[in-house]
Amino acid sequence: MTSSRSARGAATVRRANPPAPANSAKPAKPAKPAKPAKPAKPAVPAVPSLRPVLKGVRVVSLALNLPGPAALMRLRAMGAQCLKIEPPAPAGAPPGAGGDPMSHYEPQAYQDLHHGIRTLCLDLKGAAGQRQLHRHLAQADVLLTSFRPSALRKLGLDWTSLHAQHPALSMVTIVGAPGAQAEEPGHDLTYLASCDLVSGQDLPPTLYADMGGSLLTTEAVLQCLLERQQPGRRQGQGLHHEVALSDAAAYLALPRRWGLTSATGMVGGAHAGYRVYVCRNGRVAVAALEPHFAARLCQAAGLDASHAHDMTRKTVHQRLQAFFATHTRRQLNALAQVHDIPLHTLP
């Protein structure tokens, strides 16, 4: 999800709640002993620790919502020192919320994304906020943004202006679509829809374009750091990379464009060993695509192993459908272990 907002407002100061006024009319009743509170779950990073290949690299991010913070989360896992700069929370935001919309509508996700990352609230429309920002940029290696190009120009943070002030700083800009389309509004759902990745009225089970875009952003940061070390005119100079979420969606849609996941494609339902079937108490996702897996599946289901060479036949689909319908999830899980068949049961 991209954002066209620019940072604004003053720095947020958290204050403790004032003490309640004493009741002088009646003595306070003794309070009932409180039940011991359950210990809060510690914040856990959403990605496992990676090799600290970016130790010593400093990243500043202005990117809000999901793709930028998800990329920052992975860069932090690779050892980078990360600073997230946010606008102040808008009026009416929940207490303690920051300037990133995700901190309002999904605080747990926000907490996971920002584990181990320092956040700072700045007014980038004011001179003081600009001075603080540029002090951080002078020491940074990479800047991440997710604003529209016009918003960056208004803040003096377009690539031309930024490169003139900080020649060694690289910049990765996350936009919705490339080129002139970067000014058009959009979100994960619209980018997936444009790539034929939305079926019926069902929403996709996850935010594919946003998360795919975060990986492309991480890749772009690594490209900047590697290219900056190459001998020649670019050595020591910052570089600019643009990451479009629509490009991320188009990349994820390549198997569909190639026909692999269409109804007649081998991983779209045509192969009887690569389907979701109904079992006695749920469903089973079967991925017996390779001939040796297909042969084991056929044997376990009472079919001749020769059927493994033509898993698109209607009779094979029907026989497997009937087989799974008579078995429970527990039975199928045990069968998968015994016969080494790739399957996973579902409610």
C-alpha positions in Angstrom: 0.0 0.0 0.0 1.4 3.4 -0.9 0.8 6.7 0.8 0.5 10.1 -0.6 0.7 11.8 2.8 3.6 13.9 3.8 4.8 14.2 7.4 3.3 17.0 9.4 2.7 18.3 12.9 4.9 18.6 15.9 6.8 16.0 17.8 4.6 13.8 20.0 5.3 13.9 23.7 3.7 11.1 25.8 2.6 12.2 29.2 1.6 10.1 32.2 -2.0 10.1 33.3 -2.6 12.7 36.1 -3.6 11.3 39.5 -7.3 11.2 40.2 -8.7 13.8 42.6 -9.1 12.5 46.2 -12.7 12.0 47.5 -12.9 14.1 50.7 -16.6 13.2 51.4 -16.2 9.5 52.1 -13.2 7.4 52.9 -12.3 5.2 50.0 -13.4 1.6 50.3 -10.6 -0.9 50.5 -9.9 -2.2 47.0 -10.4 -5.9 46.3 -7.2 -7.7 45.7 -6.5 -7.6 42.1 -6.0 -10.8 40.1 -2.5 -11.2 39.0 -2.1 -9.8 35.5 -1.0 -12.1 32.8 2.5 -11.2 31.6 2.6 -9.4 28.3 3.9 -11.3 25.4 7.3 -10.0 24.4 7.6 -8.5 21.0 8.9 -11.1 18.6 10.4 -10.3 15.2 8.2 -11.4 12.3 11.2 -12.7 10.4 14.0 -14.9 11.7 17.4 -13.5 12.2 19.4 -13.4 9.0 23.2 -13.2 8.6 24.3 -9.7 9.7 25.6 -8.8 6.2 24.4 -5.2 6.6 26.1 -4.5 9.9 27.2 -0.9 9.9 24.7 0.1 7.1 22.4 2.9 8.2 18.9 3.1 6.7 16.4 6.0 7.2 12.8 5.3 6.2 9.9 7.7 5.6 7.8 4.9 4.1 4.4 4.3 5.8 1.8 1.5 5.7 3.1 -2.0 4.8 5.7 -2.3 2.0 8.3 0.1 3.4 8.1 -1.1 7.0 8.2 -4.8 5.8 11.3 -4.0 3.9 12.8 -2.2 6.9 12.0 -5.2 9.0 14.1 -7.5 6.8 16.9 -5.0 6.5 17.0 -4.8 10.3 17.1 -8.6 10.4 20.2 -8.5 8.2 21.9 -6.2 10.7 21.2 -2.7 9.3 20.7 0.2 11.7 17.2 1.4 10.9 15.5 4.7 11.7 11.8 5.2 10.9 10.6 8.8 10.7 6.8 9.3 11.0 4.4 12.3 11.0 2.6 13.0 14.2 -0.6 11.0 14.9 -3.7 12.6 13.4 -6.5 14.0 15.5 -8.7 11.3 17.0 -6.0 8.6 16.8 -5.9 6.0 19.7 -3.6 7.0 22.6 -0.1 6.0 22.0 -0.6 5.6 18.2 2.0 7.0 15.8 1.8 8.7 12.5 1.7 5.5 10.5 -1.9 4.5 9.7 -1.1 0.8 10.5 -0.4 1.8 14.1 -4.1 2.8 14.3 -5.9 0.0 12.5 -3.5 -3.0 13.2 -1.3 -2.2 16.2 0.0 -5.7 16.6 1.2 -5.9 13.0 2.8 -2.4 13.5 4.6 -3.7 16.6 5.9 -6.8 14.8 7.1 -4.7 11.8 9.0 -2.2 14.0 10.6 -4.6 16.4 14.1 -3.3 17.1 13.6 -0.2 14.9 13.9 3.3 16.3 11.0 5.6 15.4 11.0 9.4 15.4 8.2 11.9 14.9 9.2 14.9 12.8 7.3 17.8 11.1 8.9 17.7 7.6 7.0 20.8 6.5 8.8 22.9 9.0 12.4 24.1 9.0 13.2 22.4 12.3 12.0 19.0 11.1 13.9 19.4 7.8 17.1 20.2 9.7 16.7 17.1 11.9 15.9 14.9 8.9 19.0 16.1 6.9 21.2 15.6 9.9 20.1 11.9 9.9 20.4 11.7 6.1 24.0 13.0 6.2 25.0 9.9 8.2 22.7 7.4 6.4 23.5 5.1 3.5 20.0 4.6 2.2 16.6 6.5 2.3 13.3 4.7 1.8 10.2 6.6 0.8 6.6 5.7 -0.2 5.2 9.2 -1.1 4.1 10.2 -4.6 6.7 12.0 -6.6 4.8 15.3 -6.3 4.8 15.0 -2.4 8.6 14.4 -2.5 9.2 17.5 -4.6 7.1 19.6 -2.2 9.3 18.4 0.7 12.5 18.9 -1.3 13.2 15.2 -1.2 13.0 14.4 -4.9 16.1 12.5 -6.2 17.7 15.5 -7.9 17.5 17.7 -4.8 18.5 15.0 -2.4 21.5 13.8 -4.5 22.8 17.4 -4.6 22.8 17.7 -0.8 23.9 14.1 0.0 25.9 12.7 -2.9 26.8 9.4 -1.1 23.2 8.7 -0.1 21.2 6.2 -2.1 17.4 6.4 -2.4 14.7 3.7 -2.9 11.3 5.1 -3.7 8.3 2.8 -3.4 5.4 3.9 -5.7 2.2 2.3 -6.8 3.0 2.1 -10.5 6.0 3.1 -12.6 6.6 6.4 -14.4 3.8 8.9 -14.7 1.4 6.4 -13.2 3.1 6.9 -9.9 0.8 9.8 -9.2 -2.3 7.6 -9.5 -3.9 6.3 -6.3 -3.9 2.6 -5.6 -3.4 -0.2 -3.1 -2.6 -3.9 -3.1 -6.0 -4.9 -4.2 -6.1 -2.7 -7.3 -2.6 -3.9 -8.4 -3.6 -7.5 -8.0 -6.8 -6.9 -9.9 -4.9 -5.3 -12.8 -2.9 -8.6 -13.0 -5.9 -10.9 -13.0 -5.1 -12.1 -9.5 -8.5 -11.5 -7.9 -11.2 -14.2 -8.2 -14.9 -13.3 -7.9 -15.6 -11.1 -5.0 -13.3 -12.9 -2.6 -10.4 -10.8 -1.3 -7.0 -12.4 -1.7 -5.8 -14.2 1.5 -2.8 -11.9 1.9 -1.3 -8.7 0.6 0.7 -10.1 -2.2 1.7 -6.9 -4.0 2.7 -5.2 -0.7 4.8 -8.1 0.5 6.2 -8.8 -2.9 7.0 -5.1 -3.2 8.8 -5.2 0.2 11.1 -7.9 -1.1 11.8 -5.9 -4.3 12.6 -2.9 -2.0 15.1 -5.0 0.0 16.6 -6.2 -3.3 16.9 -2.6 -4.5 18.7 -1.5 -1.3 21.2 -4.4 -1.8 21.6 -3.3 -5.4 22.4 0.3 -4.3 24.9 -0.8 -1.8 26.7 -3.2 -4.2 26.7 -0.8 -7.1 28.1 2.0 -4.9 31.2 -0.2 -4.3 31.8 -1.0 -8.0 34.9 0.7 -9.6 34.2 3.6 -11.9 32.2 6.7 -11.9 29.6 5.4 -9.5 32.0 4.4 -6.8 31.0 6.1 -3.5 28.1 7.8 -5.2 24.5 7.2 -4.1 22.0 5.6 -6.5 18.3 5.8 -7.0 16.0 2.8 -7.5 12.2 2.9 -8.0 10.1 0.0 -6.9 6.5 -0.2 -8.2 4.0 -2.3 -6.4 2.2 -3.0 -9.7 5.5 -4.5 -11.0 5.6 -6.7 -7.9 2.1 -7.9 -8.6 3.0 -8.5 -12.3 6.0 -10.5 -11.3 3.9 -12.7 -9.0 1.4 -13.1 -11.8 3.9 -14.6 -14.2 2.9 -18.2 -13.6 -0.7 -17.3 -14.4 0.3 -15.5 -17.5 2.3 -18.5 -18.6 -0.9 -20.6 -18.1 0.6 -22.7 -15.3 -2.2 -21.8 -12.8 -5.1 -21.7 -15.3 -7.9 -24.3 -15.0 -6.1 -26.3 -17.7 -2.7 -25.8 -16.2 -0.8 -28.5 -14.4 -0.8 -26.6 -11.2 -4.2 -25.0 -11.8 -6.3 -28.2 -11.3 -5.6 -30.3 -14.4 -3.2 -32.6 -12.6 -5.0 -34.9 -10.3 -2.1 -35.0 -7.9 -2.0 -31.2 -7.4 -5.4 -30.3 -6.1 -7.4 -29.6 -2.9 -9.8 -32.4 -2.2 -12.6 -32.9 0.4 -11.9 -35.5 3.1 -14.2 -37.0 5.8 -13.6 -34.1 8.3 -12.0 -31.4 6.3 -9.8 -30.9 3.2 -6.5 -32.0 1.9 -4.1 -30.1 -0.2 -2.1 -32.6 -2.3 1.1 -31.6 -4.2 2.2 -34.9 -5.7 3.3 -33.3 -8.9 6.5 -35.2 -9.8 6.0 -38.7 -11.3 7.5 -40.5 -8.3 5.2 -38.6 -5.9 2.2 -39.2 -8.2 3.0 -43.0 -8.3 3.1 -43.2 -4.5 -0.2 -41.3 -4.3 -1.8 -43.7 -6.8 -0.5 -46.8 -5.0 -1.8 -45.4 -1.6 -5.2 -44.8 -3.2 -5.4 -48.3 -4.7 -4.7 -47.2 -8.3 -2.1 -48.8 -10.5 1.1 -46.8 -10.5 0.9 -46.5 -14.3 -1.7 -43.8 -13.8 1.1 -41.6 -12.6 2.1 -41.0 -16.2 -1.3 -39.4 -17.1 -2.7 -37.6 -14.1 -4.9 -35.4 -16.2 -7.4 -38.3 -16.9 -10.9 -37.7 -15.6 -11.0 -41.2 -14.1 -7.9 -40.5 -12.0 -9.5 -37.3 -10.6 -12.7 -39.3 -9.8 -10.8 -42.2 -8.1 -8.7 -39.9 -6.0 -11.7 -37.8 -5.1 -13.5 -40.9 -3.9 -10.5 -42.1 -2.0 -10.0 -38.9 0.0 -13.7 -38.6 0.8 -13.5 -41.8 2.8 -10.4 -40.9 4.9 -10.0 -38.6 7.9 -7.3 -35.9 8.2 -5.5 -38.1 10.8 -5.5 -41.1 8.5 -4.2 -39.0 5.6 -1.4 -37.4 7.7 -0.3 -40.9 8.7 -0.5 -42.1 5.1 1.6 -39.2 3.9 4.4 -40.1 6.4 4.4 -43.7 5.5 4.4 -43.3 1.8 6.4 -40.0 1.6 3.6 -38.0 -0.1 3.5 -34.2 -0.1 0.1 -33.3 1.3 -1.3 -31.1 4.1 -4.7 -31.5 5.7 -7.0 -28.5 6.5 -10.2 -28.0 8.5 
